């Protein structure tokens, strides 16, 4: 229950305090050759297990429908990647592109708003003493335990009353209020903002809102980036919400769209396997690029969250 | 504002403190308004819905009336054999799959921690690739890998004379378990690995001087030290597994005979709400599920946190 954050994970140069004496260096014990081989073998085994399915997906995305069924799944045959892309983007007047755009749109708008709302709330909870603060914190922690399914059905009824069903706002508006993000923001603010700095700004005559935008928000920018990234990934991956709240195919997200293509095979005799494979590959490229390039943010988010 | 701050009067200072506290509280207002509307309201509605029932006119025509039925929906839910069968199915699955996945995750974290810094740096990203893949896409990939027509797994096992049907009977649980392990091990490993990295190296050196082997160090020092992280990832897994929905929903598309519409508790709830249109009963079932998930997580947390950590 430490309020201070392990800042070592949020700053790029990771301290390698153990790498010197105890590991490879002059330490009294070194791993025997057999142990080393065992360790390496184990790591390689898990790596192959992690990567082989992705490899299959990449290879399959380059094949035409008949090769998909007849050739070895783990190696290339005739390259049809561009044909597949063309087919994917022209199918049903390019509905896949529409889905990609929707996913991006819901994700960017919803997550940007969520970051602002939740960072402000976390800042308020961390930096001010006011009546009811404990109750609010209790609500946030308590809501972690509420299962999603419990909220979905009444939310559907509520959104029907608010005329939000089958509109983008059914996805965007509820995503603005994320309790876990508030929790992350509060923990981050406690670690990143020295109260003396706020006090100093006050003495200089700055108002509370101005202090937030000029001092608080700037010091929290790393935390805010973490919250944005985790939120965006969550929204890109979400399935249950869009499945329940969006009815018109033109408004779907990529994940719901791919699911509908998978289902086609059962309902009719059409086979969209090739489309699903290429579509899946395309849908995860932005995620993998984003996560690899911003890994220090989500890794700090993961460790922040585990401090509970 | 500045003028007020400098005022020497005590009453004015107190007033200023109060205004500041109010301004501080105002930062939380947008969130809590939304929280009230999109979390608290649905929660209250779920409780209310579950106490009512929609009675049709018998022929399906005419006005439907909503009646207060008290705990009738819950009584029906607790006696619903198919719902509890789905709960038992998923519960059994969780009891087997979660420990296996956790052991594999800790094993991998220990391997990475025992490897040299260079090896650890080089392999960390590839090991985390499955974690970066959206759940639906991960499920799609494995559904195709398992497929007897497209996937390479069935012909491969055929070479050894094993006739495997990954979609059928009991094997479907192995298929789903493997999928969850594939997506989950990287994330769990990352949390355990970060916990391992924060341990002071002197502890290991002291153990080595006392003559402990690397295996002994791993078992008696490292594993107890990461217990807190392990409890956290296990609670998250329990919550996630009991609420399994999208994976099984996708498997249903490929194997409708095996994966029925009430295969998992959430699938049953989804079916009641959106296929049968019985929101009241579905609400009661979701509350029952929430109680079971809450009890299971709390019980696990209690049991594992009884003895003080190291």
Boltz contact constraints between the chains, C-beta under 6 A:
constraints:
  - contact:
      token1: [A, 18]
      token2: [B, 201]
      max_distance: 6.0
  - contact:
      token1: [A, 19]
      token2: [B, 117]
      max_distance: 6.0
  - contact:
      token1: [A, 22]
      token2: [B, 201]
      max_distance: 6.0
  - contact:
      token1: [A, 22]
      token2: [B, 204]
      max_distance: 6.0
  - contact:
      token1: [A, 22]
      token2: [B, 205]
      max_distance: 6.0
  - contact:
      token1: [A, 24]
      token2: [B, 116]
      max_distance: 6.0
  - contact:
      token1: [A, 28]
      token2: [B, 208]
      max_distance: 6.0
  - contact:
      token1: [A, 29]
      token2: [B, 208]
      max_distance: 6.0
  - contact:
      token1: [A, 39]
      token2: [B, 111]
      max_distance: 6.0
  - contact:
      token1: [A, 39]
      token2: [B, 114]
      max_distance: 6.0
  - contact:
      token1: [A, 39]
      token2: [B, 115]
      max_distance: 6.0
  - contact:
      token1: [A, 42]
      token2: [B, 111]
      max_distance: 6.0
  - contact:
      token1: [A, 43]
      token2: [B, 111]
      max_distance: 6.0
  - contact:
      token1: [A, 43]
      token2: [B, 115]
      max_distance: 6.0
  - contact:
      token1: [A, 43]
      token2: [B, 123]
      max_distance: 6.0
  - contact:
      token1: [A, 46]
      token2: [B, 108]
      max_distance: 6.0
  - contact:
      token1: [A, 47]
      token2: [B, 123]
      max_distance: 6.0
  - contact:
      token1: [A, 47]
      token2: [B, 126]
      max_distance: 6.0
  - contact:
      token1: [A, 47]
      token2: [B, 127]
      max_distance: 6.0
  - contact:
      token1: [A, 50]
      token2: [B, 127]
      max_distance: 6.0
  - contact:
      token1: [A, 50]
      token2: [B, 129]
      max_distance: 6.0
  - contact:
      token1: [A, 50]
      token2: [B, 130]
      max_distance: 6.0
  - contact:
      token1: [A, 51]
      token2: [B, 126]
      max_distance: 6.0
  - contact:
      token1: [A, 53]
      token2: [B, 141]
      max_distance: 6.0
  - contact:
      token1: [A, 57]
      token2: [B, 141]
      max_distance: 6.0
  - contact:
      token1: [A, 68]
      token2: [B, 150]
      max_distance: 6.0
  - contact:
      token1: [A, 69]
      token2: [B, 149]
      max_distance: 6.0
  - contact:
      token1: [A, 73]
      token2: [B, 152]
      max_distance: 6.0
  - contact:
      token1: [A, 74]
      token2: [B, 152]
      max_distance: 6.0
  - contact:
      token1: [A, 117]
      token2: [B, 30]
      max_distance: 6.0
  - contact:
      token1: [A, 117]
      token2: [B, 31]
      max_distance: 6.0
  - contact:
      token1: [A, 120]
      token2: [B, 27]
      max_distance: 6.0
  - contact:
      token1: [A, 121]
      token2: [B, 28]
      max_distance: 6.0
  - contact:
      token1: [A, 121]
      token2: [B, 31]
      max_distance: 6.0
  - contact:
      token1: [A, 123]
      token2: [B, 27]
      max_distance: 6.0
  - contact:
      token1: [A, 124]
      token2: [B, 24]
      max_distance: 6.0
  - contact:
      token1: [A, 124]
      token2: [B, 27]
      max_distance: 6.0
  - contact:
      token1: [A, 124]
      token2: [B, 28]
      max_distance: 6.0
  - contact:
      token1: [A, 128]
      token2: [B, 21]
      max_distance: 6.0
  - contact:
      token1: [A, 128]
      token2: [B, 24]
      max_distance: 6.0
  - contact:
      token1: [A, 130]
      token2: [B, 21]
      max_distance: 6.0
  - contact:
      token1: [A, 130]
      token2: [B, 24]
      max_distance: 6.0
  - contact:
      token1: [A, 130]
      token2: [B, 25]
      max_distance: 6.0
  - contact:
      token1: [A, 143]
      token2: [B, 39]
      max_distance: 6.0
  - contact:
      token1: [A, 145]
      token2: [B, 294]
      max_distance: 6.0
  - contact:
      token1: [A, 147]
      token2: [B, 243]
      max_distance: 6.0
  - contact:
      token1: [A, 147]
      token2: [B, 290]
      max_distance: 6.0
  - contact:
      token1: [A, 147]
      token2: [B, 293]
      max_distance: 6.0
  - contact:
      token1: [A, 149]
      token2: [B, 266]
      max_distance: 6.0
  - contact:
      token1: [A, 149]
      token2: [B, 269]
      max_distance: 6.0
  - contact:
      token1: [A, 149]
      token2: [B, 286]
      max_distance: 6.0
  - contact:
      token1: [A, 150]
      token2: [B, 46]
      max_distance: 6.0
  - contact:
      token1: [A, 150]
      token2: [B, 286]
      max_distance: 6.0
  - contact:
      token1: [A, 150]
      token2: [B, 290]
      max_distance: 6.0
  - contact:
      token1: [A, 151]
      token2: [B, 42]
      max_distance: 6.0
  - contact:
      token1: [A, 153]
      token2: [B, 273]
      max_distance: 6.0
  - contact:
      token1: [A, 153]
      token2: [B, 279]
      max_distance: 6.0
  - contact:
      token1: [A, 153]
      token2: [B, 282]
      max_distance: 6.0
  - contact:
      token1: [A, 153]
      token2: [B, 283]
      max_distance: 6.0
  - contact:
      token1: [A, 154]
      token2: [B, 42]
      max_distance: 6.0
  - contact:
      token1: [A, 154]
      token2: [B, 45]
      max_distance: 6.0
  - contact:
      token1: [A, 154]
      token2: [B, 46]
      max_distance: 6.0
  - contact:
      token1: [A, 155]
      token2: [B, 42]
      max_distance: 6.0
  - contact:
      token1: [A, 158]
      token2: [B, 42]
      max_distance: 6.0
  - contact:
      token1: [A, 174]
      token2: [B, 38]
      max_distance: 6.0
  - contact:
      token1: [A, 176]
      token2: [B, 34]
      max_distance: 6.0
  - contact:
      token1: [A, 177]
      token2: [B, 31]
      max_distance: 6.0
  - contact:
      token1: [A, 177]
      token2: [B, 34]
      max_distance: 6.0
  - contact:
      token1: [A, 177]
      token2: [B, 35]
      max_distance: 6.0
  - contact:
      token1: [A, 177]
      token2: [B, 38]
      max_distance: 6.0
  - contact:
      token1: [A, 182]
      token2: [B, 31]
      max_distance: 6.0
  - contact:
      token1: [A, 205]
      token2: [B, 2]
      max_distance: 6.0
  - contact:
      token1: [A, 207]
      token2: [B, 1]
      max_distance: 6.0
  - contact:
      token1: [A, 208]
      token2: [B, 23]
      max_distance: 6.0
  - contact:
      token1: [A, 237]
      token2: [B, 134]
      max_distance: 6.0
  - contact:
      token1: [A, 237]
      token2: [B, 135]
      max_distance: 6.0
  - contact:
      token1: [A, 239]
      token2: [B, 136]
      max_distance: 6.0
  - contact:
      token1: [A, 239]
      token2: [B, 246]
      max_distance: 6.0
  - contact:
      token1: [A, 255]
      token2: [B, 136]
      max_distance: 6.0
  - contact:
      token1: [A, 262]
      token2: [B, 253]
      max_distance: 6.0
  - contact:
      token1: [A, 263]
      token2: [B, 253]
      max_distance: 6.0
  - contact:
      token1: [A, 266]
      token2: [B, 253]
      max_distance: 6.0
  - contact:
      token1: [A, 280]
      token2: [B, 137]
      max_distance: 6.0
  - contact:
      token1: [A, 280]
      token2: [B, 140]
      max_distance: 6.0
  - contact:
      token1: [A, 284]
      token2: [B, 133]
      max_distance: 6.0
  - contact:
      token1: [A, 284]
      token2: [B, 137]
      max_distance: 6.0
  - contact:
      token1: [A, 287]
      token2: [B, 132]
      max_distance: 6.0
  - contact:
      token1: [A, 288]
      token2: [B, 132]
      max_distance: 6.0
  - contact:
      token1: [A, 291]
      token2: [B, 132]
      max_distance: 6.0
  - contact:
      token1: [A, 303]
      token2: [B, 194]
      max_distance: 6.0
  - contact:
      token1: [A, 306]
      token2: [B, 191]
      max_distance: 6.0
  - contact:
      token1: [A, 306]
      token2: [B, 229]
      max_distance: 6.0
  - contact:
      token1: [A, 306]
      token2: [B, 232]
      max_distance: 6.0
